[in-house]
Amino acid sequence: MPVTDFGGAVTIAMLNDPDGLLVGLVQAPAEPSQGDQPAPSPGPGEPVTWFEVVGSDAARTQRFYAGLFGWTVDSSVFPGYAVADTGTSRGIRGGIGGGVASCWATIYAKVADVDQTLSRVEQLGGSRVFDPGLTALKSASRAALYGSVDDDMRTGEFRDPAGNVFGIFQH
């Protein structure tokens, strides 16, 4: 999608990364309205707090997003999956990795119960996504970065009826 200005309210564009993953870009207006500062919604929905980009080649994917957005990606501890520091000191953080069967650019919402949410996904016409290689990659990354795997954290991924991948997690 080319750069599209929506009357000064917001400008958006979409591109494909080296793996063909669709990535959207949003630019806030240069002069926001008074009291109209970009911020997470205080609404009652599940909060989106994590993004994840998984490509076919972890190093290439990490270089691409670091170069595109100026993010710091330190893959020295575990090259296959690294946490990206977006440099904003607020907002969502993310992981960038690759080298497994699944490739996606997605966001994760924190939910109370992963299994219950995945059951609801299926009731609504979506489907669960499971890649044992990705699960192993994330576990190995957490063990390398933090010294152990956080057994209190569970993740799940699903496809909505249109085929889009979305992630969920619980602590």
LOLO-614968 format. One line per 10 residues: number of its first residue (from 1); their letters; for each residue x, y, z of N, C-alpha, C, O. Coordinates in nm, 3 decimals. Layout:
NUM> A> X/Y/Z/X/Y/Z/X/Y/Z/X/Y/Z  ...
# end
This chain:
1> MPVTDFGGAV> 0.086/-0.117/0.000/0.000/0.000/0.000/0.090/0.123/0.000/0.180/0.133/0.083  0.068/0.214/-0.090/0.152/0.333/-0.094/0.125/0.423/0.028/0.028/0.404/0.100  0.212/0.521/0.047/0.193/0.618/0.154/0.059/0.686/0.131/0.033/0.742/0.024  -0.027/0.681/0.234/-0.162/0.736/0.222/-0.189/0.827/0.342/-0.181/0.785/0.457  -0.220/0.953/0.313/-0.249/1.052/0.416/-0.401/1.059/0.432/-0.473/1.084/0.335  -0.448/1.037/0.553/-0.590/1.043/0.583/-0.625/1.181/0.638/-0.660/1.196/0.755  -0.615/1.282/0.552/-0.656/1.417/0.586/-0.580/1.480/0.701/-0.635/1.563/0.772  -0.455/1.443/0.719/-0.374/1.500/0.826/-0.390/1.432/0.960/-0.315/1.460/1.053  -0.489/1.342/0.973/-0.511/1.272/1.100/-0.405/1.166/1.124/-0.357/1.149/1.236  -0.367/1.094/1.020/-0.267/0.989/1.027/-0.223/0.956/0.884/-0.301/0.971/0.790
11> TIAMLNDPDG> -0.100/0.912/0.870/-0.048/0.868/0.742/-0.005/0.724/0.759/0.063/0.691/0.857  -0.043/0.637/0.666/-0.007/0.496/0.675/0.053/0.448/0.544/0.037/0.510/0.439  0.124/0.335/0.552/0.176/0.265/0.435/0.196/0.120/0.476/0.200/0.088/0.594  0.207/0.032/0.377/0.233/-0.109/0.404/0.342/-0.156/0.310/0.351/-0.112/0.195  0.425/-0.248/0.360/0.535/-0.302/0.281/0.552/-0.450/0.310/0.500/-0.500/0.410  0.624/-0.517/0.225/0.663/-0.656/0.249/0.809/-0.659/0.289/0.892/-0.595/0.225  0.841/-0.735/0.396/0.980/-0.748/0.438/1.048/-0.853/0.350/0.984/-0.907/0.260  1.177/-0.885/0.373/1.247/-0.981/0.287/1.184/-1.120/0.280/1.209/-1.194/0.184  1.102/-1.158/0.381/1.034/-1.287/0.376/0.893/-1.276/0.319/0.820/-1.374/0.315  0.855/-1.155/0.273/0.722/-1.135/0.219/0.617/-1.107/0.325/0.498/-1.102/0.294
21> LLVGLVQAPA> 0.659/-1.089/0.450/0.564/-1.059/0.557/0.514/-0.916/0.543/0.591/-0.824/0.517  0.385/-0.898/0.560/0.323/-0.767/0.549/0.345/-0.689/0.678/0.315/-0.737/0.787  0.397/-0.567/0.664/0.426/-0.480/0.777/0.360/-0.345/0.750/0.374/-0.289/0.641  0.288/-0.295/0.849/0.224/-0.165/0.836/0.303/-0.057/0.907/0.362/-0.082/1.012  0.302/0.062/0.850/0.368/0.177/0.909/0.263/0.284/0.936/0.175/0.306/0.853  0.274/0.351/1.051/0.180/0.456/1.087/0.260/0.577/1.131/0.353/0.565/1.211  0.224/0.693/1.080/0.288/0.818/1.121/0.180/0.909/1.176/0.082/0.940/1.108  0.200/0.953/1.301/0.107/1.047/1.363/0.124/1.183/1.297/0.227/1.208/1.235  0.025/1.270/1.309/0.040/1.403/1.250/0.156/1.479/1.314/0.187/1.459/1.432  0.219/1.565/1.236/0.333/1.643/1.286/0.291/1.733/1.401/0.369/1.754/1.494
31> EPSQGDQPAP> 0.172/1.784/1.395/0.120/1.873/1.499/-0.005/1.810/1.559/-0.116/1.838/1.513  0.011/1.724/1.663/-0.110/1.664/1.721/-0.199/1.769/1.785/-0.152/1.871/1.834  -0.328/1.741/1.785/-0.423/1.830/1.851/-0.388/1.838/1.999/-0.331/1.744/2.054  -0.423/1.949/2.063/-0.393/1.965/2.204/-0.462/1.853/2.282/-0.581/1.827/2.264  -0.384/1.787/2.368/-0.437/1.676/2.446/-0.452/1.548/2.368/-0.506/1.450/2.420  -0.407/1.545/2.243/-0.423/1.429/2.156/-0.288/1.362/2.135/-0.245/1.344/2.020  -0.221/1.324/2.242/-0.091/1.258/2.232/-0.110/1.109/2.209/-0.196/1.049/2.274  -0.032/1.047/2.120/-0.045/0.903/2.100/-0.014/0.828/2.229/0.086/0.856/2.295  -0.099/0.734/2.263/-0.082/0.655/2.385/-0.165/0.529/2.376/-0.261/0.524/2.298  -0.131/0.428/2.453/-0.215/0.308/2.454/-0.356/0.342/2.503/-0.374/0.429/2.587
41> SPGPGEPVTW> -0.452/0.273/2.449/-0.591/0.294/2.488/-0.614/0.247/2.631/-0.563/0.142/2.670  -0.691/0.322/2.711/-0.724/0.277/2.845/-0.847/0.187/2.846/-0.904/0.161/2.952  -0.889/0.141/2.730/-1.012/0.063/2.717/-1.010/-0.069/2.793/-0.907/-0.106/2.850  -1.124/-0.140/2.795/-1.138/-0.263/2.873/-1.086/-0.389/2.802/-1.092/-0.497/2.860  -1.037/-0.377/2.680/-0.992/-0.494/2.605/-0.859/-0.549/2.653/-0.795/-0.490/2.740  -0.819/-0.661/2.596/-0.691/-0.724/2.631/-0.577/-0.637/2.579/-0.580/-0.596/2.463  -0.476/-0.608/2.661/-0.367/-0.520/2.618/-0.270/-0.588/2.523/-0.228/-0.701/2.547  -0.233/-0.519/2.417/-0.130/-0.565/2.325/0.003/-0.511/2.377/0.023/-0.390/2.384  0.094/-0.603/2.414/0.218/-0.559/2.479/0.345/-0.617/2.418/0.454/-0.585/2.464  0.334/-0.700/2.318/0.451/-0.767/2.262/0.432/-0.785/2.113/0.321/-0.814/2.068
51> FEVVGSDAAR> 0.537/-0.768/2.034/0.531/-0.802/1.892/0.637/-0.907/1.866/0.729/-0.926/1.945  0.622/-0.974/1.755/0.719/-1.078/1.721/0.731/-1.084/1.570/0.632/-1.085/1.498  0.856/-1.088/1.524/0.883/-1.105/1.382/0.972/-1.228/1.370/1.082/-1.232/1.424  0.923/-1.328/1.298/0.998/-1.451/1.277/1.014/-1.470/1.126/0.916/-1.486/1.054  1.138/-1.467/1.081/1.167/-1.484/0.939/1.239/-1.615/0.913/1.265/-1.692/1.006  1.271/-1.639/0.789/1.339/-1.764/0.754/1.485/-1.764/0.798/1.543/-1.870/0.820  1.545/-1.646/0.812/1.685/-1.633/0.852/1.692/-1.529/0.964/1.672/-1.410/0.939  1.719/-1.573/1.086/1.715/-1.484/1.203/1.805/-1.361/1.187/1.761/-1.249/1.211  1.929/-1.381/1.145/2.023/-1.269/1.134/1.975/-1.167/1.031/1.982/-1.047/1.056  1.926/-1.214/0.916/1.877/-1.123/0.813/1.756/-1.046/0.864/1.745/-0.925/0.841
61> TQRFYAGLFG> 1.664/-1.115/0.931/1.544/-1.049/0.984/1.582/-0.944/1.088/1.527/-0.834/1.088  1.674/-0.978/1.177/1.718/-0.884/1.280/1.785/-0.762/1.217/1.758/-0.649/1.258  1.872/-0.782/1.118/1.938/-0.670/1.051/1.837/-0.580/0.980/1.847/-0.457/0.986  1.740/-0.641/0.913/1.641/-0.564/0.839/1.564/-0.470/0.932/1.557/-0.350/0.905  1.508/-0.522/1.040/1.426/-0.439/1.129/1.510/-0.340/1.209/1.465/-0.229/1.235  1.630/-0.378/1.247/1.719/-0.283/1.316/1.754/-0.169/1.221/1.754/-0.052/1.262  1.784/-0.200/1.097/1.818/-0.097/0.998/1.699/-0.011/0.959/1.713/0.110/0.940  1.582/-0.072/0.947/1.462/0.001/0.907/1.415/0.098/1.015/1.385/0.214/0.985  1.409/0.052/1.139/1.351/0.132/1.246/1.452/0.187/1.346/1.415/0.264/1.435  1.580/0.150/1.333/1.680/0.197/1.428/1.673/0.126/1.562/1.725/0.177/1.662
71> WTVDSSVFPG> 1.611/0.009/1.565/1.601/-0.067/1.690/1.735/-0.129/1.724/1.816/-0.155/1.635  1.759/-0.152/1.851/1.877/-0.225/1.896/1.836/-0.371/1.915/1.744/-0.401/1.991  1.905/-0.459/1.846/1.878/-0.602/1.857/2.010/-0.668/1.896/2.102/-0.676/1.815  2.017/-0.715/2.018/2.138/-0.780/2.067/2.118/-0.931/2.062/2.052/-0.989/2.148  2.175/-0.993/1.962/2.162/-1.138/1.946/2.286/-1.212/1.993/2.303/-1.330/1.962  2.372/-1.146/2.069/2.498/-1.208/2.111/2.476/-1.325/2.207/2.554/-1.420/2.206  2.372/-1.319/2.289/2.346/-1.427/2.386/2.281/-1.546/2.317/2.314/-1.661/2.346  2.187/-1.516/2.227/2.115/-1.623/2.157/2.079/-1.572/2.017/1.978/-1.503/2.002  2.158/-1.605/1.916/2.138/-1.549/1.781/2.003/-1.580/1.716/1.957/-1.503/1.633  1.940/-1.691/1.751/1.817/-1.731/1.683/1.694/-1.650/1.717/1.598/-1.650/1.641
81> YAVADTGTSR> 1.696/-1.582/1.833/1.578/-1.506/1.876/1.624/-1.404/1.979/1.674/-1.440/2.086  1.608/-1.277/1.947/1.657/-1.172/2.035/1.546/-1.071/2.064/1.454/-1.054/1.985  1.558/-1.006/2.179/1.463/-0.901/2.214/1.506/-0.773/2.145/1.624/-0.738/2.144  1.409/-0.703/2.088/1.436/-0.575/2.020/1.404/-0.461/2.116/1.295/-0.455/2.172  1.499/-0.371/2.133/1.477/-0.249/2.209/1.440/-0.142/2.108/1.524/-0.100/2.028  1.316/-0.097/2.112/1.268/0.000/2.014/1.314/0.142/2.045/1.296/0.232/1.963  1.374/0.161/2.162/1.428/0.292/2.198/1.323/0.392/2.242/1.354/0.510/2.256  1.201/0.348/2.265/1.096/0.441/2.303/1.077/0.454/2.453/1.016/0.550/2.499  1.129/0.360/2.529/1.116/0.351/2.675/0.971/0.336/2.719/0.943/0.343/2.839  0.881/0.316/2.628/0.741/0.287/2.661/0.680/0.210/2.543/0.744/0.193/2.440
91> GIRGGIGGGV> 0.562/0.167/2.559/0.496/0.095/2.451/0.534/-0.051/2.449/0.584/-0.104/2.548  0.510/-0.116/2.339/0.534/-0.259/2.332/0.679/-0.288/2.298/0.748/-0.207/2.236  0.724/-0.404/2.340/0.858/-0.455/2.307/0.837/-0.577/2.220/0.724/-0.621/2.199  0.947/-0.634/2.169/0.928/-0.749/2.083/1.049/-0.837/2.069/1.159/-0.806/2.114  1.024/-0.949/2.003/1.128/-1.047/1.974/1.143/-1.062/1.824/1.044/-1.058/1.750  1.267/-1.079/1.779/1.295/-1.098/1.637/1.385/-1.219/1.624/1.491/-1.226/1.686  1.344/-1.314/1.542/1.423/-1.436/1.526/1.390/-1.504/1.395/1.335/-1.443/1.303  1.424/-1.632/1.388/1.394/-1.705/1.266/1.463/-1.838/1.258/1.522/-1.887/1.354  1.453/-1.895/1.139/1.516/-2.023/1.114/1.428/-2.142/1.148/1.478/-2.253/1.161  1.297/-2.120/1.164/1.203/-2.230/1.191/1.099/-2.231/1.080/1.100/-2.145/0.992
101> ASCWATIYAK> 1.008/-2.329/1.084/0.909/-2.344/0.977/0.817/-2.223/0.965/0.784/-2.182/0.854  0.775/-2.165/1.078/0.681/-2.053/1.075/0.753/-1.922/1.046/0.863/-1.898/1.095  0.689/-1.837/0.968/0.736/-1.701/0.946/0.615/-1.610/0.965/0.511/-1.632/0.905  0.630/-1.507/1.051/0.521/-1.414/1.070/0.568/-1.286/1.135/0.673/-1.281/1.199  0.489/-1.183/1.117/0.503/-1.057/1.190/0.369/-1.040/1.259/0.266/-1.026/1.194  0.370/-1.043/1.391/0.244/-1.040/1.463/0.257/-0.967/1.596/0.367/-0.932/1.639  0.145/-0.944/1.659/0.142/-0.883/1.791/0.078/-0.981/1.888/0.005/-1.072/1.849  0.109/-0.961/2.016/0.058/-1.049/2.122/-0.022/-0.969/2.223/0.020/-0.861/2.265  -0.136/-1.021/2.262/-0.217/-0.962/2.368/-0.208/-1.050/2.492/-0.205/-1.173/2.482  -0.204/-0.987/2.607/-0.203/-1.060/2.733/-0.346/-1.101/2.767/-0.436/-1.017/2.771
111> VADVDQTLSR> -0.366/-1.229/2.792/-0.498/-1.282/2.826/-0.492/-1.354/2.961/-0.384/-1.387/3.009  -0.607/-1.377/3.020/-0.612/-1.446/3.149/-0.585/-1.595/3.135/-0.525/-1.655/3.224  -0.626/-1.656/3.024/-0.614/-1.800/3.007/-0.594/-1.833/2.859/-0.687/-1.818/2.779  -0.475/-1.878/2.822/-0.442/-1.909/2.682/-0.533/-2.019/2.627/-0.587/-2.005/2.517  -0.551/-2.128/2.702/-0.633/-2.239/2.652/-0.777/-2.197/2.629/-0.837/-2.232/2.527  -0.833/-2.122/2.722/-0.970/-2.076/2.708/-0.984/-1.982/2.588/-1.082/-1.989/2.514  -0.886/-1.895/2.569/-0.890/-1.803/2.455/-0.878/-1.879/2.324/-0.948/-1.846/2.228  -0.790/-1.980/2.317/-0.777/-2.058/2.194/-0.904/-2.137/2.164/-0.940/-2.154/2.047  -0.972/-2.185/2.266/-1.101/-2.251/2.245/-1.202/-2.153/2.186/-1.280/-2.188/2.097  -1.200/-2.031/2.237/-1.290/-1.926/2.184/-1.255/-1.894/2.038/-1.344/-1.869/1.957
121> VEQLGGSRVF> -1.126/-1.894/2.006/-1.082/-1.872/1.868/-1.151/-1.972/1.775/-1.205/-1.935/1.671  -1.148/-2.099/1.814/-1.208/-2.203/1.730/-1.359/-2.187/1.720/-1.417/-2.211/1.614  -1.423/-2.147/1.829/-1.569/-2.124/1.826/-1.605/-2.011/1.730/-1.712/-2.012/1.670  -1.515/-1.915/1.716/-1.540/-1.800/1.630/-1.493/-1.819/1.486/-1.501/-1.726/1.405  -1.443/-1.940/1.452/-1.405/-1.969/1.315/-1.257/-1.957/1.285/-1.217/-1.969/1.169  -1.174/-1.935/1.386/-1.029/-1.930/1.368/-0.968/-2.066/1.392/-1.039/-2.164/1.417  -0.835/-2.073/1.385/-0.766/-2.200/1.408/-0.636/-2.177/1.484/-0.571/-2.073/1.471  -0.601/-2.275/1.563/-0.475/-2.268/1.638/-0.357/-2.287/1.544/-0.367/-2.358/1.444  -0.245/-2.223/1.579/-0.121/-2.241/1.505/-0.022/-2.301/1.603/-0.004/-2.249/1.713  0.043/-2.409/1.564/0.142/-2.469/1.653/0.263/-2.509/1.572/0.252/-2.586/1.476
131> DPGLTALKSA> 0.377/-2.458/1.609/0.504/-2.493/1.546/0.599/-2.534/1.659/0.651/-2.447/1.729  0.622/-2.664/1.677/0.710/-2.708/1.785/0.850/-2.648/1.776/0.916/-2.627/1.878  0.896/-2.620/1.654/1.028/-2.558/1.638/1.032/-2.418/1.695/1.132/-2.378/1.755  0.924/-2.342/1.677/0.918/-2.207/1.730/0.907/-2.210/1.883/0.971/-2.129/1.951  0.828/-2.302/1.936/0.818/-2.317/2.082/0.954/-2.348/2.141/0.992/-2.291/2.243  1.027/-2.439/2.079/1.162/-2.475/2.127/1.258/-2.357/2.115/1.340/-2.335/2.204  1.247/-2.281/2.005/1.334/-2.164/1.986/1.310/-2.061/2.096/1.406/-2.008/2.152  1.183/-2.031/2.126/1.153/-1.932/2.230/1.199/-1.981/2.367/1.251/-1.902/2.446  1.179/-2.108/2.396/1.223/-2.163/2.526/1.375/-2.156/2.539/1.426/-2.118/2.644  1.446/-2.192/2.433/1.593/-2.186/2.436/1.641/-2.042/2.452/1.738/-2.015/2.523
141> SRAALYGSVD> 1.571/-1.950/2.387/1.607/-1.809/2.398/1.587/-1.759/2.540/1.675/-1.692/2.595  1.472/-1.791/2.602/1.447/-1.747/2.741/1.550/-1.807/2.836/1.596/-1.740/2.928  1.585/-1.934/2.814/1.685/-1.997/2.900/1.821/-1.929/2.885/1.891/-1.907/2.984  1.859/-1.895/2.762/1.988/-1.829/2.738/1.990/-1.687/2.795/2.088/-1.645/2.854  1.880/-1.615/2.775/1.874/-1.475/2.820/1.856/-1.460/2.970/1.915/-1.371/3.031  1.775/-1.547/3.030/1.737/-1.528/3.170/1.784/-1.639/3.263/1.757/-1.634/3.383  1.855/-1.737/3.209/1.908/-1.844/3.293/1.813/-1.959/3.315/1.854/-2.064/3.365  1.687/-1.943/3.281/1.589/-2.050/3.292/1.468/-2.016/3.208/1.451/-1.903/3.162  1.383/-2.116/3.188/1.259/-2.094/3.116/1.154/-2.053/3.217/1.139/-2.117/3.322  1.081/-1.947/3.188/0.975/-1.899/3.276/0.855/-1.992/3.263/0.776/-1.978/3.170
151> DDMRTGEFRD> 0.842/-2.087/3.356/0.732/-2.183/3.351/0.597/-2.117/3.376/0.493/-2.178/3.348  0.596/-1.995/3.427/0.470/-1.926/3.452/0.417/-1.856/3.328/0.308/-1.799/3.330  0.493/-1.858/3.219/0.449/-1.791/3.097/0.406/-1.894/2.994/0.478/-1.991/2.968  0.288/-1.873/2.935/0.238/-1.958/2.828/0.204/-1.870/2.711/0.153/-1.759/2.728  0.232/-1.917/2.591/0.199/-1.844/2.471/0.114/-1.931/2.379/0.112/-2.054/2.391  0.046/-1.867/2.288/-0.031/-1.938/2.187/-0.046/-1.848/2.066/-0.046/-1.725/2.078  -0.060/-1.907/1.951/-0.079/-1.831/1.828/-0.200/-1.889/1.756/-0.230/-2.008/1.767  -0.269/-1.804/1.683/-0.384/-1.851/1.607/-0.398/-1.772/1.478/-0.339/-1.665/1.461  -0.477/-1.828/1.387/-0.515/-1.759/1.264/-0.662/-1.722/1.277/-0.745/-1.804/1.314  -0.692/-1.596/1.245/-0.831/-1.555/1.244/-0.896/-1.610/1.116/-0.825/-1.667/1.033
161> PAGNVFGIFQ> -1.028/-1.596/1.098/-1.092/-1.652/0.978/-1.035/-1.601/0.846/-1.049/-1.667/0.743  -0.970/-1.483/0.846/-0.909/-1.431/0.723/-0.767/-1.484/0.702/-0.707/-1.457/0.598  -0.713/-1.559/0.799/-0.579/-1.616/0.785/-0.468/-1.536/0.852/-0.352/-1.574/0.843  -0.502/-1.425/0.918/-0.401/-1.345/0.987/-0.355/-1.414/1.114/-0.437/-1.472/1.186  -0.225/-1.409/1.143/-0.171/-1.468/1.266/-0.175/-1.364/1.376/-0.144/-1.247/1.354  -0.214/-1.408/1.495/-0.218/-1.323/1.613/-0.169/-1.406/1.730/-0.191/-1.527/1.732  -0.103/-1.344/1.826/-0.051/-1.417/1.941/-0.117/-1.375/2.071/-0.167/-1.264/2.085  -0.115/-1.467/2.167/-0.165/-1.440/2.301/-0.066/-1.497/2.401/0.009/-1.589/2.369  -0.066/-1.442/2.523/0.019/-1.497/2.628/-0.045/-1.472/2.763/-0.131/-1.385/2.779  -0.002/-1.553/2.860/-0.047/-1.536/2.998/0.072/-1.558/3.090/0.166/-1.630/3.055
171> H> 0.068/-1.496/3.206/0.167/-1.521/3.312/0.097/-1.589/3.426/0.160/-1.621/3.527
# end
